[in-house]
């Protein structure tokens, strides 16, 4: 979607001047490009494969090893755990790769030049990308969670859906953090490959940092572990600090992205 197809944007020095038209542009780009299929496609695959994997894992172990002694009978909690595992591992990698060029690709194609020379604010440019990307993730995740719940109910019978809701809610905060991280990296580095590489490095670093107790309890590093823990039905996990600091990290990354876009040569 080229910037020439945008409606006239409002003039002025308002902090979010042009946010509405820019958000519309981002949503149209999602609908008309491969981004509409990558993240939702991955989430739907996780939603459909997780319950099946959980339901037949014991039978698979028995067929391979000849015995499944010591392997407990599968329950709905195993399905929730599989969903959470797929999201926090493969789901985040898909998100990182798909958003690596969210700013740098527009800069390379010249679209950013056409947009940012109009009377729009750089903050609106960044926040429109964040809102559209996170909206895509939310819709895909909600659809995936409903599919997981329905297929789990069909395979296991009635199940407590609360662990699924808690784990999915925390993962959405983690996903929002990586949306913000990738927008900042794409704007600052100006290279899709470099942004993807550094983004994957951030994911690894966050996973390693989560092994340190204080970081897991008081920082966003605790979010990946909480996704898995809540999916098992645990009710004593302390989610307050990771959620609060995760939200602050999102705001900080978006602020860095705005700063990078303001300094970006056109």
C-alpha positions as CSV (number, residue, x, y, z in Angstrom):
1,X,0.0,0.0,0.0
2,X,1.6,3.2,-1.1
3,X,1.4,6.4,0.9
4,X,0.0,8.1,-2.2
5,X,-3.3,6.3,-1.6
6,X,-3.7,7.9,1.9
7,X,-6.4,10.5,2.5
8,X,-5.3,14.0,3.2
9,X,-3.8,14.1,6.7
10,X,-4.5,16.9,9.2
11,X,-2.0,19.6,9.6
12,X,-0.7,21.0,12.9
13,X,1.7,20.1,15.6
14,X,-0.5,17.8,17.6
15,X,1.5,14.9,19.2
16,X,-0.6,12.3,17.4
17,X,-1.4,14.3,14.2
18,X,-2.5,11.8,11.5
19,X,-2.9,8.8,13.7
20,X,-6.3,7.8,12.3
21,X,-5.3,7.8,8.6
22,X,-2.0,6.1,9.4
23,X,-3.7,3.4,11.4
24,X,-6.1,2.9,8.4
25,X,-3.1,2.6,6.1
26,X,-1.4,0.0,8.4
27,X,-4.6,-2.1,8.6
28,X,-5.0,-2.1,4.8
29,X,-1.4,-3.2,4.4
30,X,-2.1,-6.1,6.8
31,X,-5.2,-7.2,4.9
32,X,-3.5,-6.9,1.5
33,X,-0.1,-8.5,2.3
34,X,1.4,-11.7,3.6
35,X,1.2,-10.4,7.2
36,X,-2.5,-11.4,7.3
37,X,-1.5,-15.0,7.0
38,X,1.8,-15.5,8.8
39,X,1.0,-14.8,12.4
40,X,-2.7,-15.9,12.3
41,X,-1.7,-19.0,10.3
42,X,0.9,-20.0,12.9
43,X,-1.5,-19.3,15.8
44,X,-4.2,-21.4,14.2
45,X,-1.7,-24.3,13.7
46,X,-0.8,-24.1,17.4
47,X,-4.4,-24.1,18.3
48,X,-5.2,-27.2,16.3
49,X,-2.1,-29.2,16.9
50,X,-1.7,-28.6,20.6
51,X,-4.8,-30.5,21.8
52,X,-4.2,-33.4,19.4
53,X,-0.5,-33.6,20.6
54,X,-1.6,-33.6,24.2
55,X,-4.4,-36.2,23.7
56,X,-2.2,-38.8,21.9
57,X,1.2,-38.1,23.4
58,X,1.0,-41.1,25.7
59,X,-0.1,-43.4,22.8
60,X,2.8,-42.0,20.7
61,X,5.3,-42.8,23.4
62,X,4.0,-46.3,23.8
63,X,4.2,-46.9,20.0
64,X,7.8,-45.7,19.9
65,X,9.2,-47.2,23.1
66,X,6.8,-50.1,23.5
67,X,5.7,-48.9,26.9
68,X,4.3,-45.7,28.4
69,X,4.9,-46.7,32.0
70,X,5.3,-43.6,34.1
71,X,3.6,-41.3,31.6
72,X,0.4,-40.0,33.2
73,X,-2.9,-40.1,31.3
74,X,-3.4,-36.8,29.4
75,X,-5.8,-34.2,30.7
76,X,-7.1,-30.8,29.4
77,X,-4.3,-29.1,31.3
78,X,-1.8,-30.8,29.0
79,X,-3.6,-29.2,26.1
80,X,-3.4,-25.8,27.7
81,X,0.3,-26.4,28.5
82,X,1.0,-27.3,24.8
83,X,-0.8,-24.1,23.6
84,X,1.3,-22.0,26.0
85,X,4.5,-23.7,25.0
86,X,3.9,-23.2,21.3
87,X,3.1,-19.5,21.9
88,X,6.0,-18.6,24.1
89,X,8.5,-20.4,21.8
90,X,7.5,-20.7,18.2
91,X,4.9,-17.9,18.4
92,X,7.4,-15.3,19.5
93,X,9.9,-16.3,16.8
94,X,7.2,-15.9,14.1
95,X,6.3,-12.5,15.6
96,X,9.9,-11.4,15.6
97,X,10.6,-12.4,12.0
98,X,7.3,-11.0,10.6
99,X,7.8,-7.6,12.2
100,X,11.6,-7.2,11.5
101,X,10.9,-5.0,8.5
102,X,7.9,-3.1,9.8
103,X,9.8,0.2,9.6
104,X,13.0,-0.6,7.6
105,X,11.1,-2.1,4.7
106,X,9.1,1.2,4.3
107,X,12.3,3.2,4.5
108,X,13.9,1.0,1.8
109,X,10.9,1.2,-0.5
110,X,10.5,4.9,-0.1
111,X,7.0,4.7,1.5
112,X,8.3,6.2,4.8
113,X,9.6,9.3,2.9
114,X,6.2,9.9,1.3
115,X,4.4,9.5,4.7
116,X,6.7,11.4,6.9
117,X,6.9,14.4,4.6
118,X,3.2,14.9,5.1
119,X,1.9,16.8,8.2
120,X,1.9,13.8,10.5
121,X,3.8,13.3,13.8
122,X,6.5,10.7,14.1
123,X,4.8,9.4,17.2
124,X,1.6,8.7,15.2
125,X,3.7,6.9,12.6
126,X,5.1,4.6,15.3
127,X,2.0,4.1,17.4
128,X,-0.1,3.3,14.3
129,X,2.2,0.5,13.5
130,X,2.1,-0.7,17.1
131,X,-1.7,-0.6,17.3
132,X,-2.2,-2.4,14.0
133,X,0.4,-5.1,14.8
134,X,-0.9,-5.7,18.2
135,X,-4.5,-5.7,17.0
136,X,-3.6,-8.5,14.5
137,X,-1.9,-10.5,17.3
138,X,-4.9,-10.1,19.6
139,X,-7.5,-11.2,17.0
140,X,-5.4,-14.1,16.0
141,X,-4.8,-15.2,19.6
142,X,-8.4,-14.9,20.6
143,X,-9.4,-17.0,17.6
144,X,-6.7,-19.5,18.4
145,X,-7.7,-19.8,22.1
146,X,-11.3,-20.4,21.0
147,X,-10.2,-23.2,18.7
148,X,-8.0,-24.7,21.3
149,X,-10.8,-24.6,23.8
150,X,-13.3,-26.2,21.4
151,X,-11.0,-29.0,20.2
152,X,-9.9,-29.7,23.8
153,X,-13.5,-30.0,24.9
154,X,-14.1,-32.4,22.0
155,X,-11.1,-34.6,22.9
156,X,-11.1,-34.4,26.7
157,X,-14.7,-33.5,27.6
158,X,-15.5,-30.5,29.9
159,X,-12.4,-28.6,31.1
160,X,-11.7,-25.7,33.3
161,X,-11.0,-22.8,30.9
162,X,-9.6,-20.4,33.5
163,X,-5.9,-21.6,33.1
164,X,-6.2,-21.1,29.4
165,X,-7.5,-17.6,29.8
166,X,-4.8,-16.6,32.3
167,X,-1.9,-18.0,30.3
168,X,-3.2,-16.4,27.1
169,X,-3.7,-13.0,28.7
170,X,-0.1,-13.0,30.0
171,X,1.2,-14.1,26.6
172,X,-0.6,-11.1,25.0
173,X,1.4,-8.8,27.3
174,X,4.6,-10.6,26.3
175,X,3.6,-10.4,22.6
176,X,2.9,-6.6,23.0
177,X,6.4,-6.2,24.4
178,X,8.0,-7.9,21.4
179,X,5.9,-5.9,19.0
180,X,7.3,-2.8,20.6
181,X,10.8,-4.2,20.7
182,X,10.7,-5.1,17.0
183,X,9.3,-1.7,15.9
184,X,12.2,0.0,17.8
185,X,14.8,-2.3,16.3
186,X,13.5,-2.0,12.8
187,X,13.5,1.8,13.1
188,X,16.9,2.0,14.8
189,X,18.8,-0.5,12.7
190,X,17.3,0.1,9.3
191,X,17.9,-3.5,8.2
192,X,15.3,-6.3,8.3
193,X,17.9,-9.0,8.8
194,X,19.7,-7.1,11.5
195,X,16.4,-6.4,13.4
196,X,15.4,-10.0,13.2
197,X,18.8,-11.2,14.4
198,X,18.8,-8.8,17.4
199,X,15.2,-9.6,18.1
200,X,15.9,-13.3,18.4
201,X,18.9,-12.3,20.6
202,X,16.5,-10.4,22.9
203,X,14.3,-13.5,23.1
204,X,17.3,-15.6,24.1
205,X,18.5,-13.0,26.6
206,X,15.0,-12.8,28.2
207,X,14.9,-16.6,28.5
208,X,18.3,-16.7,30.2
209,X,17.4,-13.8,32.5
210,X,14.3,-15.6,33.6
211,X,16.6,-18.2,35.3
212,X,17.6,-15.5,37.8
213,X,15.0,-15.4,40.6
214,X,14.8,-11.7,41.2
215,X,14.5,-10.9,37.5
216,X,11.8,-13.5,37.0
217,X,9.8,-12.0,40.0
218,X,10.2,-8.3,39.3
219,X,10.9,-7.8,35.5
220,X,9.4,-8.8,32.1
221,X,11.8,-11.7,32.1
222,X,9.2,-13.5,34.3
223,X,6.5,-13.3,31.6
224,X,7.5,-16.4,29.6
225,X,7.7,-18.6,32.6
226,X,4.3,-17.3,33.9
227,X,2.6,-18.3,30.6
228,X,3.6,-21.9,31.1
229,X,3.0,-21.9,34.9
230,X,-0.5,-20.4,34.6
231,X,-1.4,-22.9,31.9
232,X,-0.9,-25.8,34.3
233,X,-3.6,-24.4,36.6
234,X,-1.3,-22.8,39.2
235,X,-3.1,-20.1,41.1
236,X,-0.3,-18.8,43.4
237,X,2.0,-17.3,40.7
238,X,2.8,-13.7,41.3
239,X,2.0,-11.9,38.1
240,X,1.8,-8.3,39.2
241,X,5.4,-7.1,38.9
242,X,6.1,-8.8,35.6
243,X,2.9,-7.3,34.1
244,X,3.6,-3.8,35.4
245,X,7.3,-3.8,34.4
246,X,6.3,-5.4,31.1
247,X,3.9,-2.5,30.4
248,X,6.6,0.0,31.3
249,X,9.0,-1.8,28.9
250,X,6.5,-1.5,26.1
251,X,6.2,2.2,26.7
252,X,10.0,2.6,26.8
253,X,10.5,0.6,23.6
254,X,7.8,2.7,21.7
255,X,9.5,5.9,23.0
256,X,12.8,4.7,21.7
257,X,11.1,3.8,18.3
258,X,9.7,7.4,18.1
259,X,13.2,8.8,18.8
260,X,14.7,6.5,16.2
261,X,12.1,7.6,13.6
262,X,12.7,11.3,14.4
263,X,16.4,10.8,13.7
264,X,15.8,8.7,10.6
265,X,17.2,10.3,7.5
266,X,14.6,10.8,4.8
